[in-house]
Structures are given as C-alpha cells and as structure tokens.
Amino acid sequence: MGMRISTNTSAINAHRNLERTQTAEDKTMSHLSTGSRIAEAGDDAAGFSVSTSLNANIRSTQAALRNTNDGISMVQVAEGAVQTISDSLIRMRELGIQASSDTISDTERRMINREVQQTKSEIDRMVSTTEYNGKKILNGGGSWPGFDVQVGIHADEHNQLGVDRRRFNFNSDHLGLHGLDFSSKESAREHLADLDFALERVSSYRATLGALQSRFTTIASGLGTSEVNLSTANSRIKDADVASETSDLARNKILREAGTAVLAQANTQPQQALKLIG
C-alpha cells in the first residue's frame, strides 16, 4: 500500500469507528440515566408506539380505579346514614310497644309520641342533608335520578356502572310512616305494622347498598390487577436492563479509549513520508 499525505485513509476509518463508539456510549449513558431503554422514538419506533399505548391504558386504569374507590366512598356515606335511620326505626318500634301497654298513662304516651315525632323528623332531616360531592343520595332521585361511575377505560356501556337512585328513598312518607301517632294505645298498636314495613324496606335498601359496595370492591380489585399487568408489560418493553446497559457502557468505554489511541497513531503515519523526501 502506497504512502499518501493528502488522504489518510487509516485516520478516516479510525475516526469513523470512534464516532460510532462514542454514539453508542452516549446512548447507553442516556438509557442508564433515564432508566428507559427507549429514551426517544428513534431508539425503537415500534416499541415506542406500543409503550405509549400501554402508558395511556395504565393512566386510564388508574383514573378508573379512583372513580371506583370514590363509588365505594359514596356507598359508605349512604350506608352510614341508613344505619342511623334503621336504629331510629328500631327505637320507634320499641316506643310503640311501650305505648301499646296499659301499664303507662296517657300522659306518658303523649311524651312518647313527642319523641316519636322528633325521631321521624330527624329521619327526614338526615335524608335531606346526606350528600356526596354536593348531591343528595337518600332522597330517591329528584333532579338527579341516577349516577354512572366510569369503572373501565373505554366508552361503551360495559365500562360504566349505573345506579338508579330512585331505589334509595328513605323519606318517612315513602317508608310508610305518614300519620304515625302513639298518643293512644290503639294507635300505637295500629302503627306497629307500619314500622315493620319501614324496617323491612330499609333492610332491603341496605342489602342493595351492601351488594353495590361489594361490586365496587370487586371492580377495584380487578382494576388493580390490570394496572399491575399493564405496568409489567410496559416495563418489559421500555425499561432499561441495567446489567446489560452497564456491560455495554464498559465495552464502549474500552473501545473509545482504544479508538482514540489508534486515531492518534494513524495521524502520525503521513509524517513517515517526510523521511523519503529528505
């Protein structure tokens, strides 16, 4: 091979290889510093697209899980109020049994009736004030007859859980307590059946609330599992393998140092031609 001064082929090749090594080293350092194998779309276009889609599903699943947990909270708020209503009805029936006996006087019955009426009013007050996120949840609907909870990541009906609030009406009139009066023995006995009806209805409503909460809990569990599986799939595609990247970094550092030394040696070759001139 001839000796040339104008074009140092050895130096050009050494420089090209050194640049390639430097680029690979920079990319490896980028992967390690970000913890991601796909730091930009150019690293893996197909993997980047799939990872973006998976990340969107992960974020959407997290939002659906928050919605579901909010649904559980709403049911728990309703259940707490209904528990108090149930306790009030039991107390009213207890007073009804007491008022049905001749062992107390009419004066005492009037006192009992006052407590009964106050308890009845408290039930209606609780129904009108129990709210979740500014919306009443125990008055049977009104201007807000139902609610939908987005429990999935798509827009179709299978990803929403709809609840008809008209099924949850705890007003005293709806419970059959209109005209409740314990001021006489006969009236107290007559209205015991009304209280039994109200207790049965409230128990039925509470069972529905319990089933709804159980369903929300099951949905939340499924969403949590989906989030884990989606995150695992995304990790396999996008996350950097630290062990592999560290090995590549060490190899590229050695190649860079060797390439630098070779380039320096190649740059000295044209000087040998001067000896021929002299």
KAZI-V362382 format. One line per field, one symbol per residue. ss: DSSP state (H for helix, E for strand, L for the rest). phi: phi as a letter, one per 20 degrees, with the letter a starting at -180 (. if undefined). psi: psi as a letter, one per 20 degrees, with the letter a starting at -180 (. if undefined). A space follows every 10 residues. Layout:
ss=???
phi=???
psi=???
This chain:
ss=LLLLLLLLHH HHHHHHHHHH HHHHHHHHHH HHHHLELLLL HHHLHHHHHH HHHHHHHHHH HHHHHHHHHH HHHHHHHHHH HHHHHHHHHH HHHHHHHHHL LLLLLHHHHH HHHHHHHHHH HHHHHHHHHL EELLEELLEL LLLLLEEEEE LLLLLLHHHE EEEEHHHLEL LLLLLLLLLL LLLLHHHHHH HHHHHHHHHH HHHHHHHHHH HHHHHHHHHH HHHHHHHHHH HHHHHHHHEL LHHHHHHHHH HHHHHHHHHH HHHHHHHHLL HHHHHHHL
phi=.fecdfcegf ffffffffff ffffffffff fffemcfdfb gffaffffff ffffffffff ffffffgfff ffffffffff ffgfffffff fffgfffffe dffcefffff ffffffffff ffgfffffdf cclncfccdn omfcfabddf dcdcefffdc decefffddd fgffendfmf bdfcffffff efffffffff ffffffffff fffffgffff ffffffffff ffffffedff efffffffff ffffffffff fffffffeff ffffffff
psi=prpqggongg hggggghggg ghghgggghg ghhijphnhr hhhngghggg hgghhghghh hgghhggghh gggghhgghg ghgggghghg ghhghgggii qjiqrhghhh gghghghhgg hhghgggiio qpkjppjjjj fcimirqppo jrjrirhijq oppoiiimoj qhghjkjpjp pkirgghghh ihhghggggg gghghhhggg hgghgggggh gghggggggg hgghghghqq ohgghgghgg ghgghghghg ggghghiigh hhhhhhg.
